[in-house]
Amino acid sequence: MHALIFEEDALVALSVEHAVGMIGFDTVDVATDLESAITHYERRIPDLLFAAYRWDDGWKCADTLAALASASVPTIYLITDPGQKIDRQKGSVVMEKPFTIGDLVLAVAEARADRMFEQELPALPSCLRQL
């Protein structure tokens, strides 16, 4: 399984990268700007996309994300404002920052419920099953 993390905050991106590795993703690409996100996406379409919804550039990235999400890639939007309105596609999930590993596991499960992956996620490590 492959994840693409599209997040301008390096600490948040590292947290997500670490967490998805713990729950069984084989590979992860991290993009901190729009150009690298598109490059990573074109090189290898992810099984799951994690994306900050609002960027410092306004909504340019959000428009790009909507296009990527509509391409049948389950998307987890990372938001800082719980009141933020998001035009979500089927298979997209909203997760507030800051988040716990438990929040991330639940968001991945919800994204999987809307759009089935070609492969099943591996079983969670026993230390995470109690979250």
RARA-V167050 format. One record per pair of residues at least 24 apart in sequence whose C-alpha atoms are under 7 Angstrom apart, sorted by the first residue. I is the first residue (numbers start at 0). J is the second residue. If there is no record, write none. Layout:
i->(I & I)
j->(J & J)
This chain:
i->(0 & 0 & 0 & 0 & 1 & 1 & 1 & 1 & 1 & 1 & 2 & 2 & 2 & 2 & 2 & 2 & 2 & 3 & 3 & 3 & 3 & 3 & 3 & 3 & 4 & 4 & 4 & 4 & 4 & 4 & 5 & 5 & 5 & 5 & 5 & 5 & 5 & 6 & 6 & 6 & 6 & 7 & 7 & 18 & 22 & 22 & 23 & 23 & 33 & 45 & 46 & 46 & 47 & 47 & 47 & 48 & 48 & 48 & 48 & 49 & 49 & 49 & 49 & 50 & 50 & 50 & 51 & 51 & 51 & 52 & 52 & 52 & 73 & 73 & 74 & 75 & 89 & 90 & 101)
j->(24 & 25 & 26 & 46 & 25 & 26 & 27 & 45 & 46 & 47 & 26 & 27 & 28 & 45 & 46 & 47 & 48 & 27 & 28 & 29 & 45 & 47 & 48 & 49 & 28 & 29 & 30 & 48 & 49 & 50 & 29 & 30 & 31 & 36 & 49 & 50 & 51 & 30 & 31 & 50 & 51 & 31 & 32 & 100 & 123 & 124 & 120 & 121 & 60 & 72 & 72 & 116 & 72 & 73 & 74 & 72 & 73 & 74 & 75 & 74 & 75 & 76 & 77 & 75 & 76 & 77 & 76 & 77 & 78 & 76 & 77 & 78 & 110 & 114 & 110 & 106 & 113 & 114 & 130)
